Amino acid sequence: MTIALGPDWLDPTVLLNGLGPYMLIGLCLIIFAECGLLVGFFLPGDSLLFTAGLFVAAGTIDTPLWLVCVLLTICAFVGNVAGYYIGHKAGPALFSKPESKIFKKEYVDKTQEFFDKYGARAIVLARFVPIVRTFITAMAGVGKMDPKKYFTYSAIGGVAWAAGLTILGYFLGQVSFIKENLEITLLAIVFLSIVPIIIEVIKARKEKKSLLQEEADDITQVMEAQMRQDDSTQIIPRVER
């Protein structure tokens, strides 16, 4: 077991080496599963792509870098297409059960609001956030996001994520420090991948706090206005002499 990446079979180097001569095929299937099948949420996508770049640089994956990037990008995109239609088709059945404690219709409404608010930015950024990139694609289908818009930005995110991290691994893998400190490097990649979601959570909390403060100020103003109105209309009894 590695310190940073959990069980041995989830260690990218162990996982890829275990695939043997089917390394590239297995890698493509893993990327497809993580991007489109809900059961693939636990797979180490970011670190796996980076390690794939290392393996191409070392010759362990005996395939040109450009072809590896093309294949992985296609798998990432096709995975999103599959995940979208899984959510689109299965969503109505899952969310039509009023007694369900997990699949509630309000989640669909909130998902729709989320995409309306963040739009393309959410689709692209989600690629770099573990677990989120697996579920957000199905939720886009559940929320019936415009397919043309979703697939367009999904393709952009797929290129940036699948090809980008693989190329990064290819070139950084030739640096001696990276080779000697691979686990630390992979841990750093995992940490950096969750930075976007941390930023969004902080921004959301600040916006919520600001909104609550505005509502409190509005309530205070209404109460003060009501008190002034009551004082001005109060009848003072006459004192007979």
Secondary structure as the mmCIF struct_conf table of DSSP 4:
data_model
#
loop_
_struct_conf.conf_type_id
_struct_conf.id
_struct_conf.beg_label_comp_id
_struct_conf.beg_label_asym_id
_struct_conf.beg_label_seq_id
_struct_conf.end_label_comp_id
_struct_conf.end_label_asym_id
_struct_conf.end_label_seq_id
STRN STRN1 THR A 2 THR A 2
TURN_TY1_P TURN_TY1_P1 ILE A 3 LEU A 5
STRN STRN2 GLY A 6 GLY A 6
BEND BEND1 PRO A 7 PRO A 7
HELX_RH_3T_P HELX_RH_3T_P1 ASP A 8 LEU A 10
BEND BEND2 ASP A 11 ASP A 11
HELX_RH_AL_P HELX_RH_AL_P1 PRO A 12 GLY A 18
TURN_TY1_P TURN_TY1_P2 LEU A 19 LEU A 19
HELX_RH_3T_P HELX_RH_3T_P2 GLY A 20 TYR A 22
HELX_RH_AL_P HELX_RH_AL_P2 MET A 23 GLY A 36
HELX_RH_3T_P HELX_RH_3T_P3 LEU A 38 GLY A 40
TURN_TY1_P TURN_TY1_P3 PHE A 41 PHE A 42
BEND BEND3 LEU A 43 LEU A 43
HELX_RH_AL_P HELX_RH_AL_P3 GLY A 45 ALA A 58
TURN_TY1_P TURN_TY1_P4 GLY A 59 GLY A 59
BEND BEND4 THR A 60 ILE A 61
BEND BEND5 THR A 63 THR A 63
HELX_RH_AL_P HELX_RH_AL_P4 LEU A 65 PHE A 95
TURN_TY1_P TURN_TY1_P5 SER A 96 SER A 96
TURN_TY1_P TURN_TY1_P6 PRO A 98 GLU A 99
BEND BEND6 LYS A 101 PHE A 103
HELX_RH_AL_P HELX_RH_AL_P5 LYS A 105 TYR A 118
TURN_TY1_P TURN_TY1_P7 GLY A 119 GLY A 119
HELX_RH_AL_P HELX_RH_AL_P6 ALA A 120 ALA A 126
TURN_TY1_P TURN_TY1_P8 ARG A 127 PHE A 128
BEND BEND7 VAL A 129 VAL A 129
TURN_TY1_P TURN_TY1_P9 PRO A 130 ILE A 131
HELX_RH_AL_P HELX_RH_AL_P7 VAL A 132 VAL A 142
TURN_TY1_P TURN_TY1_P10 GLY A 143 LYS A 144
HELX_RH_AL_P HELX_RH_AL_P8 PRO A 147 GLY A 158
HELX_RH_PI_P HELX_RH_PI_P1 VAL A 159 ALA A 163
HELX_RH_AL_P HELX_RH_AL_P9 GLY A 164 LEU A 172
TURN_TY1_P TURN_TY1_P11 GLY A 173 GLN A 174
BEND BEND8 VAL A 175 VAL A 175
HELX_RH_AL_P HELX_RH_AL_P10 SER A 176 GLU A 180
TURN_TY1_P TURN_TY1_P12 ASN A 181 ASN A 181
HELX_RH_AL_P HELX_RH_AL_P11 LEU A 182 THR A 233
HELX_LH_PP_P HELX_LH_PP_P1 GLN A 234 ARG A 238
#
